Amino acid sequence: MTVESGEMEYLVGVLLSLATVVFATVIGLDRERSFYSTVLFVIATYYVLFALMGASRRTLVIEIVIAGGFFLFGAIGFKGNFWLVAAGLLGHGIFDFVRPSLIANPGVPHWWPGFCMAFDVIFGGWLALQLLQRRNFPHSMTMDRQAG
């Protein structure tokens, strides 16, 4: 089985996301409530970086506003309902699929939306699966202190 060059970004996104999930689980990063929110924050900044590299100020402002929405999901989810973080990650994956038809950002590499969509959907789906399986996932410092 060979992977076509147009499909490679999806395969790499899936594999990198799975590797990140396994690595974070093995070393215990995923037990910290801040981990998934931080990943969402980082994911949200890439299109801003691409706009800075190759787009107009108008596009840069649009990308900053959109990233701000994902930051809001990550922050509110971190402080309250963690399902918002999962929704933000999955939502960013969906956004990766539709954004090329909505925003002209010449700084975005042609392979990025497919790669990022695959990564985000797998990563957000993993978080949703963990939330469905464990009532106290992920832990927070406040929850740990209350339990101890």
C-alpha positions as CSV (number, residue, x, y, z in Angstrom):
1,M,0.0,0.0,0.0
2,T,1.4,3.4,-1.0
3,V,0.3,6.7,0.3
4,E,-0.3,9.4,-2.3
5,S,1.4,12.7,-1.8
6,G,-2.0,14.4,-1.4
7,E,-2.8,12.0,1.4
8,M,0.5,12.1,3.3
9,E,-0.4,15.1,5.4
10,Y,-3.5,13.3,6.8
11,L,-1.4,10.2,7.6
12,V,1.3,12.2,9.3
13,G,-1.3,14.2,11.2
14,V,-3.0,11.0,12.5
15,L,0.3,9.4,13.4
16,L,1.7,12.5,15.1
17,S,-1.5,12.9,17.1
18,L,-1.5,9.3,18.2
19,A,2.2,9.5,19.1
20,T,1.5,12.7,21.2
21,V,-1.5,11.0,23.0
22,V,0.6,7.9,23.8
23,F,3.6,9.9,24.9
24,A,1.5,12.2,27.1
25,T,-0.3,9.2,28.6
26,V,2.9,7.2,29.3
27,I,4.8,10.1,31.0
28,G,1.6,11.4,32.8
29,L,1.2,14.8,31.0
30,D,-2.4,14.0,30.2
31,R,-3.2,13.8,33.9
32,E,-2.8,17.6,34.2
33,R,-5.9,19.6,33.4
34,S,-3.8,22.2,31.7
35,F,-2.3,19.9,29.1
36,Y,-5.2,19.7,26.7
37,S,-6.0,23.4,27.0
38,T,-2.4,24.3,26.3
39,V,-2.4,22.2,23.2
40,L,-5.6,24.0,22.0
41,F,-3.9,27.4,22.7
42,V,-0.8,26.3,20.6
43,I,-2.9,24.9,17.8
44,A,-4.9,28.1,17.6
45,T,-1.8,30.2,17.0
46,Y,-0.4,28.6,13.9
47,Y,-2.7,30.4,11.4
48,V,-1.7,33.7,13.1
49,L,1.9,32.8,12.5
50,F,1.2,31.9,8.9
51,A,-0.7,35.2,8.4
52,L,2.3,37.0,9.9
53,M,4.6,35.2,7.5
54,G,2.7,35.8,4.3
55,A,-0.6,37.7,4.5
56,S,-2.1,41.1,4.8
57,R,-2.7,42.9,8.1
58,R,-6.4,42.3,7.5
59,T,-5.9,38.6,7.3
60,L,-3.6,38.8,10.4
61,V,-6.4,40.5,12.4
62,I,-9.0,37.9,11.2
63,E,-6.7,35.1,12.2
64,I,-6.1,36.7,15.6
65,V,-9.8,37.0,16.2
66,I,-10.5,33.4,15.3
67,A,-7.6,32.2,17.5
68,G,-9.0,34.3,20.3
69,G,-12.3,32.3,20.0
70,F,-10.3,29.0,20.4
71,F,-8.4,30.6,23.3
72,L,-11.7,31.4,24.9
73,F,-12.9,27.7,24.6
74,G,-9.6,26.5,26.1
75,A,-9.7,29.0,29.0
76,I,-13.4,28.5,29.9
77,G,-13.1,24.8,29.5
78,F,-10.0,24.7,31.7
79,K,-11.8,26.7,34.4
80,G,-15.1,25.0,34.1
81,N,-16.6,22.4,31.8
82,F,-13.8,20.5,30.2
83,W,-16.0,19.4,27.3
84,L,-15.4,22.9,25.9
85,V,-11.8,22.0,25.4
86,A,-12.7,18.8,23.5
87,A,-15.2,20.9,21.5
88,G,-12.5,23.4,20.8
89,L,-10.1,20.8,19.6
90,L,-12.7,19.0,17.4
91,G,-14.0,22.4,16.2
92,H,-10.5,23.5,15.1
93,G,-10.3,20.3,13.1
94,I,-13.6,21.1,11.4
95,F,-12.4,24.7,10.9
96,D,-9.2,23.4,9.2
97,F,-11.4,21.7,6.7
98,V,-13.5,24.8,5.8
99,R,-11.1,27.6,6.4
100,P,-9.3,27.6,3.0
101,S,-12.6,28.5,1.3
102,L,-13.2,31.3,3.9
103,I,-9.9,33.0,4.4
104,A,-7.1,33.7,1.9
105,N,-3.9,33.3,3.9
106,P,-0.9,32.7,1.5
107,G,1.4,32.0,4.4
108,V,-0.4,28.6,5.1
109,P,1.5,25.7,3.5
110,H,-0.7,23.8,1.1
111,W,-0.4,20.6,3.2
112,W,-1.2,22.3,6.6
113,P,-5.0,22.2,6.7
114,G,-5.1,18.4,6.1
115,F,-2.3,17.7,8.6
116,C,-3.8,20.0,11.2
117,M,-7.4,18.7,10.7
118,A,-6.2,15.1,11.1
119,F,-4.2,16.0,14.3
120,D,-7.0,18.0,15.8
121,V,-9.8,15.5,15.2
122,I,-7.8,12.6,16.6
123,F,-6.5,14.6,19.6
124,G,-10.0,16.1,20.4
125,G,-11.6,12.8,19.9
126,W,-9.2,11.2,22.3
127,L,-10.0,13.8,24.9
128,A,-13.7,13.2,24.4
129,L,-13.3,9.5,24.8
130,Q,-11.3,10.0,28.0
131,L,-14.1,12.4,29.3
132,L,-16.7,9.7,28.6
133,Q,-14.8,7.0,30.4
134,R,-13.6,8.8,33.5
135,R,-15.6,11.1,35.7
136,N,-12.6,13.0,37.1
137,F,-10.5,13.2,34.0
138,P,-8.3,15.2,33.8
139,H,-7.3,16.0,37.3
140,S,-6.8,19.5,38.5
141,M,-4.6,20.9,41.3
142,T,-7.8,22.0,43.1
143,M,-9.3,18.5,42.8
144,D,-6.1,16.9,43.9
145,R,-5.7,19.1,46.9
146,Q,-9.4,18.5,48.0
147,A,-8.9,14.8,47.7
148,G,-5.7,14.8,49.8
